[in-house]
Amino acid sequence: MTDIITSKQPLIEYIASGCKPREDWRIGTEHEKFAFRTDDLSPLDYAGDHGIQKLLEKLQQFGWQPVVEDGNLIALRVDDGSSITLEPAGQVELSGAPLKTIHETCQEVGTHLQQVKAIASQMGIGFVGLGYHPKSTLNELPWMPKNRYKIMQQYMPTKGTLGLDMMKATCTVQVNLDFDSEATMVKMFRVSLALQPIATALFANSPFKNGQPNGFLSYRSHIWTDTDPDRCGTLPFVFEDGFGFERYVDYMLDVPMYFVYRNGEYLDATGQSFRDFINGKLPILPGEYPTIKDWEDHLTTAFPEVRLKKFLEMRGADGGPWNRLCALPALWVGLLYDPNALDAAWELVKDWTQEEHAHLRMNVPTHALNTPFRTHTVGDLALDVLDIAHDGLIKRAQPSPTNPDESHFLKPLFQIAQSGRTPAEDLLLAYEKQWQNSVDPIFKEYAY
């Protein structure tokens, strides 16, 4: 029997155990993409000759091992720590291995896309990277047979109006980063939380819904503002004196639970308290206490803009094309992994008020780089932030056979910031002009 937990100290120690020396820091990149049939642009069902299940079966030829739940193939994994998983409506996610450089990350992404494209060409399917599905309605998007999603599907609409949109129709790119101490974690958390709207603006790539403009540049980002206030948001307490591992644990103890996993089944614990669980008073399992695995599961059910586990997750960016999948880790590694860059980024944000953080969070999904901030705009801020990240990557000096460092991965972001035009605005212009008010060409012109 796994050791049971009866106090919050082991929960704090679990997160603190993520601290590792700087030379052991790694980069873990995750990205999601929409799969579609090339004949009619419809989303893939789970079963059938053109289905997600068949895609996962065929990917096993590249050495991926199956993960099965209730007889359904729901994921693939390999020994290096990477996995291919399914989001609720069949969005295909690569969770990358922990790698040392962005060169390796980009190579991993490239290999993955080569594999899925090789299978896709045989199956008559394609993939596109966007923050929100541009065409299909929620009813047209399928549900994947994963039991935890059934629980979330029932609970989401009780907490906000856009939770099912989040589950079924969004895609993101994320990067997971390490820290060496509680103090470093706090500084990284504060900087990345403050600057998450800058990433949202640079990566804004979700201007369509149900085949027409939705009024936002990052609709995916807006969706999170009305998904579930108990588990989303900008976490103002991160900027308060005394913030650290324990304060985040206190926050998570008050995030209502979704489920408990027992004997191969997800038990519905929606709205129940992990605080009650460590006191043996969880209504669904009276007299039982949690294990560390239960805590690991619970940590995945909060969705703030930056999330803490044994590492920090950057969660503010829309999904996008291949070159921007490598640009996101470059941005955050440049800002957070070089001490001088982290200091410079902290200088930039340290006097921002809670009202200013909230202003950015609420307005960037609509206005992106044009969002006003103090006497400037988010676009001006983005250029300052990119300069700091660029310097940080140069100082990291991680070479590849063709480059002296990783700074060139920021190039697509510099182009966006210098032009003042987000990817979403380019999509809207194409929609109005050469696409003649249709989103269908996205699936050809922007496919991987």
ROKERO-633751 format. One line per 5 residues: for each residue x, y, z of C-alpha. Coordinates in pm, 1 decimal, decimal comma, m for minus. Each point is the difference from the previous one (the first is absolute). Layout:
// ROKERO-633751
X:Y:Z  ...;
***
This chain:
// ROKERO-633751
0,0:0,0:0,0  132,2:344,0:m89,8  64,0:224,4:299,2  m309,6:196,2:89,7  1,0:375,9:54,3;
m159,0:150,9:309,6  151,0:350,3:m1,7  106,4:261,8:m251,4  374,1:m33,9:67,4  51,6:m291,4:m244,3;
m189,1:203,4:m262,2  243,0:289,3:44,7  297,3:m238,7:m7,7  m130,0:m156,4:m320,8  12,1:332,3:m186,7;
329,4:101,8:166,4  155,6:m327,5:m119,2  m6,6:152,5:m349,1  296,3:223,9:92,9  306,3:m106,0:m196,4;
344,1:149,2:m67,8  18,1:234,8:m296,7  209,6:m243,0:m205,4  m289,0:m249,6:20,7  m265,3:242,4:m121,9;
m196,6:m124,3:m298,0  m261,9:122,3:m247,8  m326,9:m185,5:m52,5  m216,1:118,7:m288,9  m362,8:m100,5:m59,6;
m212,3:83,3:m300,1  m350,5:m84,9:m115,3  m143,2:m4,6:m351,9  m332,2:m61,3:m170,2  m34,5:m307,8:m220,4;
m242,7:12,2:m292,0  m109,5:m201,7:m302,7  147,1:150,5:m315,3  m304,8:m90,2:m212,1  m261,7:201,0:191,5;
203,0:176,5:277,3  m206,1:m170,6:269,7  156,1:m93,9:336,2  103,9:m360,1:59,4  m219,9:m233,9:199,3;
170,8:m237,4:239,8  m87,3:m321,5:m190,3  m2,9:m85,7:m368,3  245,2:m10,3:m289,9  66,3:374,2:23,5;
m14,4:6,8:380,8  231,9:107,5:278,9  27,0:m359,1:125,8  134,6:m112,3:m337,6  248,2:289,5:m0,2;
135,2:m106,1:340,5  19,2:m363,8:m112,8  203,3:92,6:m307,8  237,2:226,7:195,3  116,2:m305,1:196,1;
213,9:m96,2:m298,5  239,0:278,4:113,7  58,8:m168,0:336,8  m280,0:158,9:201,7  m154,4:m223,9:268,0;
m379,6:m10,2:47,1  m186,3:131,8:305,1  m345,1:m158,6:35,9  m297,6:97,5:220,6  m313,6:m215,0:11,5;
115,9:m174,9:m316,0  47,5:327,9:m189,2  337,5:111,9:m131,6  23,3:352,8:143,5  372,4:89,5:m8,0;
350,5:m106,4:m103,4  329,0:28,9:185,5  368,1:m76,7:m30,3  279,4:m46,0:252,8  149,6:350,3:m33,7;
m299,2:147,5:181,9  m190,0:129,3:m302,1  m357,9:m94,0:m79,2  m276,6:56,2:m252,5  m333,5:64,8:169,5;
m353,2:99,8:m98,4  m182,6:311,7:108,5  m379,5:m34,4:44,8  m103,3:40,7:m367,2  298,5:m185,7:m143,1;
250,5:283,6:m13,0  333,0:m183,7:m27,9  259,7:108,5:255,4  372,2:m70,7:6,5  137,4:26,4:353,6;
370,4:16,8:m66,2  287,3:m152,9:194,1  200,8:219,5:240,5  279,2:125,8:m227,7  306,9:213,9:57,3;
m22,9:245,0:m291,0  m257,4:155,8:m228,9  191,5:m153,8:m292,6  m94,4:m341,6:140,4  m357,6:113,1:65,3;
m38,2:121,9:m356,4  144,7:m324,5:m134,7  m248,5:m194,6:215,6  m292,7:204,8:m133,4  125,5:m48,6:m355,8;
32,0:m377,3:39,8  m349,2:m21,9:150,1  m156,5:200,6:m282,3  179,4:m213,0:m260,5  m143,4:m312,7:161,6;
m359,1:122,9:25,2  11,1:144,0:m352,1  127,0:m330,6:m139,3  m298,7:m178,8:156,2  m241,9:280,4:m87,0;
82,9:m14,2:m370,0  m97,9:m368,7:m4,1  m324,1:67,6:188,5  m127,7:310,1:m179,0  33,2:220,2:302,1;
185,5:322,4:78,6  102,5:209,7:300,9  m20,5:370,4:64,7  129,9:211,7:289,6  m238,4:271,3:120,0;
m118,7:116,9:340,7  m368,6:m76,2:m67,5  m173,3:m223,2:m252,8  m92,6:233,3:m289,1  m286,3:m197,2:m151,1;
m171,0:m280,4:191,5  m264,9:69,7:264,7  26,3:m153,4:346,6  m269,3:m253,1:m95,8  197,8:m101,8:m309,2;
316,1:m58,1:203,6  11,1:m354,4:145,6  79,0:m115,2:354,4  293,3:m231,5:57,8  m66,1:m305,4:224,2;
201,4:117,1:302,9  m177,0:m32,4:331,9  137,9:312,5:165,3  m147,0:203,3:m286,4  m347,8:m138,6:72,5;
21,2:142,0:351,9  129,0:338,0:m122,1  m265,1:10,9:m274,4  m278,5:m15,3:259,3  162,5:243,5:243,2;
134,0:272,3:m230,6  m335,1:158,9:m94,3  m82,7:45,7:370,9  297,4:235,3:46,3  23,0:213,4:m317,1;
m143,1:35,2:m348,4  310,0:m90,2:m203,8  140,7:m311,4:170,1  m113,3:m235,5:m275,3  149,2:234,9:m261,6;
328,1:m24,9:189,5  m12,7:m379,0:6,5  m112,2:m69,9:m355,5  111,2:288,8:m218,9  332,9:142,2:125,3;
364,8:m79,5:m65,3  306,7:141,5:170,7  377,6:m21,6:6,1  164,6:m9,4:343,2  345,5:m27,0:149,3;
91,6:m150,4:337,1  306,8:138,1:177,9  207,9:m83,3:308,8  120,4:197,6:302,2  281,8:m54,9:250,5;
m155,1:141,8:317,5  m319,1:141,1:144,7  133,5:354,7:m43,6  77,2:m61,3:m369,5  m342,2:m156,8:m50,5;
m169,6:305,7:153,4  187,8:242,2:m225,1  m64,0:m212,2:m311,1  m368,4:m39,0:90,3  m47,7:374,4:47,8;
180,8:96,4:m320,5  m173,5:m262,3:m213,8  m345,2:73,3:144,7  43,2:373,5:m63,4  125,5:m58,2:m355,2;
m243,0:m276,5:m98,3  m226,2:256,2:m177,7  300,0:99,9:m213,9  31,4:m360,4:m116,9  m378,0:m12,2:m54,5;
25,5:307,4:m223,4  298,1:m125,6:m201,9  m160,4:m342,0:m53,4  m359,7:126,2:m51,5  m135,3:m241,3:m260,3;
m367,0:m71,4:62,0  m221,7:260,6:m169,7  m266,9:m237,0:m137,7  m289,6:m202,4:139,5  m259,5:m198,5:m196,5;
144,0:124,5:m330,3  5,2:373,7:67,3  187,4:266,0:202,7  m71,8:m23,3:373,6  100,2:353,3:102,1;
324,9:m107,1:167,5  359,3:m46,5:m111,1  58,2:m269,2:265,0  m341,5:m149,3:63,5  175,2:m291,2:172,2;
138,5:240,1:259,3  m339,3:165,5:50,7  m162,3:m339,7:57,0  208,9:m54,6:312,4  m155,5:312,0:156,7;
m339,8:m174,4:9,2  88,7:m366,0:49,2  12,8:m40,9:379,0  99,4:284,5:235,3  99,5:m253,4:268,5;
293,0:m132,7:m204,6  98,2:261,8:m259,3  145,1:349,5:0,2  302,9:211,4:81,9  50,1:m101,8:367,4;
52,5:340,9:167,4  142,2:m171,4:312,2  313,9:m94,8:m196,3  108,9:365,0:24,4  m65,7:28,2:374,5;
272,2:m7,7:264,9  61,6:m349,7:132,2  m98,8:m182,9:m316,9  169,0:m337,9:m39,0  m67,1:m372,2:m24,1;
m228,9:m4,0:303,3  m217,6:284,6:m124,4  m52,9:m179,5:m332,8  m91,7:m318,3:186,3  m257,4:198,8:200,5;
m145,0:126,4:m328,0  m19,8:m352,9:m142,8  m163,8:m132,7:316,1  m282,3:245,8:m67,8  m35,2:m82,2:m371,5;
m303,1:m232,5:m11,8  81,1:m353,6:m107,0  m108,1:m173,1:m321,3  63,2:m367,2:72,0  184,9:m269,5:190,6;
156,6:m288,4:m193,6  m51,3:m339,0:166,8  35,3:m353,6:m140,3  7,3:118,4:m359,8  m304,5:224,7:38,6;
m53,1:375,5:28,7  m235,3:70,2:290,6  m195,4:324,1:m27,1  118,3:233,8:279,0  m104,9:324,7:m168,7;
m21,7:292,1:238,4  147,5:m196,6:291,4  301,0:118,9:201,0  352,4:m141,6:5,4  24,4:161,0:344,4;
m277,7:m234,4:112,3  180,5:m287,6:m174,8  317,1:38,1:212,6  m225,3:m4,3:306,9  m170,0:m322,1:m109,1;
m327,6:181,0:m61,8  m43,3:m14,1:m377,3  m372,2:m72,4:m57,5  67,1:m239,5:m286,8  261,0:m200,4:199,4;
m79,4:49,0:370,3  279,3:m114,7:228,3  253,3:m21,7:m284,9  306,0:221,3:m39,3  177,5:112,5:m317,0;
329,7:m123,0:m141,4  258,7:211,5:m180,0  m147,2:m129,8:m327,4  m332,6:157,9:99,1  182,8:328,9:59,6;
176,4:m26,3:m337,7  m339,0:m49,9:m164,7  m153,7:291,4:188,1  281,5:236,3:m102,8  m98,0:m59,4:m364,5;
m356,6:122,8:59,3  85,6:368,7:55,8  38,7:214,9:m311,7  161,0:332,7:93,4  204,5:189,8:m257,1;
316,5:m144,7:157,7  m26,0:m331,1:185,7  234,4:m141,5:263,5  70,9:m370,6:34,7  360,2:m119,3:46,8;
68,5:253,6:m275,0  m169,0:311,3:m139,5  m235,2:m22,3:m300,0  m47,8:297,5:m234,1  m362,9:m16,8:m116,4;
m78,6:325,0:m183,9  59,9:m75,7:m368,6  m225,7:m107,7:m285,6  99,3:m296,8:m213,2  167,1:86,1:m328,1;
228,4:m105,7:m285,0  323,5:m193,4:35,5  241,5:295,4:32,5  m200,7:151,8:285,6  m0,4:m332,2:186,0;
376,1:48,3:41,3  m33,1:373,1:68,2  m203,0:m42,1:319,2  265,0:m194,3:195,9  259,4:242,1:m138,5;
m192,7:295,3:143,2  m34,2:m141,9:349,2  340,7:m168,0:22,6  158,2:328,4:m109,6  m189,4:192,9:267,5;
19,4:m244,4:290,6  309,3:m221,5:m33,3  268,1:273,1:m13,8  35,6:181,3:336,7  69,6:339,3:m158,5;
m300,8:m31,3:m231,0  m220,8:m102,1:293,6  120,0:307,2:193,7  m69,2:225,9:m298,6  m347,3:m148,4:m47,6;
m76,7:47,3:369,6  110,0:365,3:m24,4  m249,8:41,0:m282,0  m299,8:m137,4:192,5  71,5:45,6:371,3;
m207,0:317,9:45,7  m303,2:m114,2:m200,0  m318,6:18,8:205,1  m268,0:m265,7:32,7  m227,8:227,1:m202,0;
257,9:7,8:m279,6  38,7:m378,8:3,3  m379,4:m31,3:m21,1  m18,1:262,0:m278,5  246,6:m199,2:m212,1;
m173,8:m330,6:67,9  m341,2:134,4:m101,3  96,9:212,1:m301,2  279,9:m190,4:m175,5  m232,9:m274,0:m137,1;
m184,9:270,8:m194,6  268,7:255,5:m85,0  324,7:m202,9:28,6  300,1:220,2:m89,8  m220,8:310,6:m20,5;
m106,5:m24,2:365,4  93,5:327,2:172,3  231,6:m26,3:299,3  110,4:307,7:190,9  137,9:239,1:m263,1;
69,0:m275,6:m253,8  m158,5:m315,4:m140,5  45,3:m372,4:51,6  181,4:4,2:m336,4  263,4:234,7:145,4;
28,6:m222,9:305,3  34,5:m306,7:m221,8  306,8:147,9:m171,1  162,2:71,5:338,0  m80,4:m351,7:120,0;
138,1:m156,9:m318,6  322,1:198,7:33,8  45,8:m135,3:353,9  m74,8:m356,7:m114,4  239,7:39,3:m294,8;
282,1:108,7:233,0  m81,0:m287,5:234,2  27,3:m256,5:m278,6  328,6:146,2:m121,1  141,7:m17,4:354,5;
m121,2:m360,9:33,1  225,6:m72,6:m298,0  m146,6:m339,5:m86,1  133,7:m72,8:m350,3  m115,8:m236,1:m272,4;
201,4:m110,1:m305,1  m144,1:298,0:m192,2  m59,3:268,6:265,3  211,0:146,4:281,6  m301,1:28,7:231,7;
m380,5:m30,0:13,0  m90,5:365,0:m66,1  m105,0:m58,0:m364,2  m308,8:m187,4:123,7  m144,3:338,4:103,6;
0,7:127,0:m358,0  m371,8:m63,1:m72,4  m91,8:187,5:319,2  219,0:298,9:m89,0  m168,4:9,3:m340,4;
m344,0:6,4:165,5  95,4:265,6:256,7  181,7:223,0:m250,1  m286,8:m15,9:m247,4  m259,1:64,6:271,6;
m218,9:m268,7:m159,4  m94,3:m319,5:177,1  m52,2:m330,1:m184,0  m373,1:43,1:70,3  m7,7:331,7:m186,2;
170,4:m161,4:m299,7  m269,0:m270,3:4,9  m279,2:257,7:15,7  147,1:193,8:m292,8  23,9:m317,7:m208,9;
m358,8:m89,4:97,4  m128,4:338,3:m120,1  207,0:18,1:m317,7  126,5:m306,8:m184,3  m209,4:m257,4:191,7;
m322,2:194,5:m65,8  m147,1:m44,8:347,9  76,9:m371,4:29,3  218,4:m174,7:259,0  37,6:m315,2:m212,0;
332,0:107,4:m158,3  162,6:m6,0:346,1  m4,4:m378,9:m12,5  215,1:5,5:m312,8  215,3:309,2:38,9;
74,4:m40,8:371,1  10,0:m379,8:28,6  320,7:m154,1:137,6;
***
